[in-house]
Amino acid sequence: MTQKLAGTIAILIIIAIALPMIIRTVIWRRFLKYMKEDKNEQALKILNSSYYRLLFGSYSQKWNLLRYYISRNDTDQVKRRTTTLLTEKFDPNESYQLFSNAFFYFMTIKDKEMCTKLINRMDDIADSEQKEYFHMLYRVMIEEKSQDIKAVTKLIEKKEREKDSNSKTSQLGMLQYLLGIQYHYKGNDKEAEKWLRKALNNVKGSPLEKEIKKIIH
């Protein structure tokens, strides 16, 4: 093999590796642009396309379609897609990503049927700590029980000691909401308002903001 031919082959290999990456980047940026501009039809066309599935994979297509409908608060589509996903097989990490996000969505809108299906599925894939957390969420948000006040208080204290991160504020707000809503169930309005007002500062723009404002005025 001549040096020139070897060089040509090397260039072709580099192009073959780099080209799909470049195309994926272009497609993803176009999708994000459409999302930012609220061009829903164009954004969905990309996600539903066969070339998106080819370049990004079947799981990525299903995950991002679910995320899209969650972000648009399209309950009918989220429910339809989640019901279908529950019949499919994924690896543990994929399953956790899909079903934990769907669980949080249906928990927020208090859909007991879907939350029950999702928590049963997650029992097969989550570790013991994760299972306890999701079952606690189910008890508080769906069954409206108040037996986890001490547990949530400890989780808040632990979260407050953590270093600042992109998710710390929203996670802390969720825990503060869980504590406040339990006091609300017990009729302790003073403690309920205290923790719900703290939560309100940390969950602005999320569905929980609306739920909190239904309770405190």
Phi, psi and omega in degrees: 000127180287161179296324180294317180294320179297320179295320179297317179297319179299318179295318179296323178295316179298318179296318181297326179282317187282327187301311178299325179295318179295315180297317178300317180298316180297315181296316181295319178296323178294318178299313180297324178297315179297321179297316181297326182270005181058035175267076189298319182298316180292320180297316179294325179300321178293311183298325183275356187286154177290329180289329176295315179298321180294317185279325185254341180100157183296318181298314180302320179297314181294318181296314183286331173293319177297314178299321180300311183289329174296315181295334179266002179054039179268086188300319181300314180291319179298318181293317181297314183289320179296319179300319177293316181298327180295342179268354185257164180255135176222163175286164187305317181294318178296316180301314182298317180298312181296306193278332176291320178293319177296321179299314180299322179296309183288332175295319181297324180265007175058046175269095186298319183300311182291322179296322178296316178298318184289319181291328175295322179291320182289337176300336181273347187235339185272156174280175188298321180293317178296318179301314181298321180296313181293324178291326175295315177302319181296315180299316184284310189277324185262312181274348178057047176262161184234032184273358186249024181299312181297317181297317181290323177301317178295321179295323177296314180299319178294317181294323181294333180279345181290156175292152179298141178211174181296330184259352186301314184299311182293322179293320178295319178299321179297316180293319178297323176296315180300323179288314181298319183290330177292320175295326177296318178299324183279354180083012178270084187296326182296309180290324179300311181294322179304310185280328178291326176292323175296316180297321183303324180290339186254353183238022181303134180089353179260165178301334180294331179302315179295320179296319180295319182291343174288335185262314180256147184235000000 
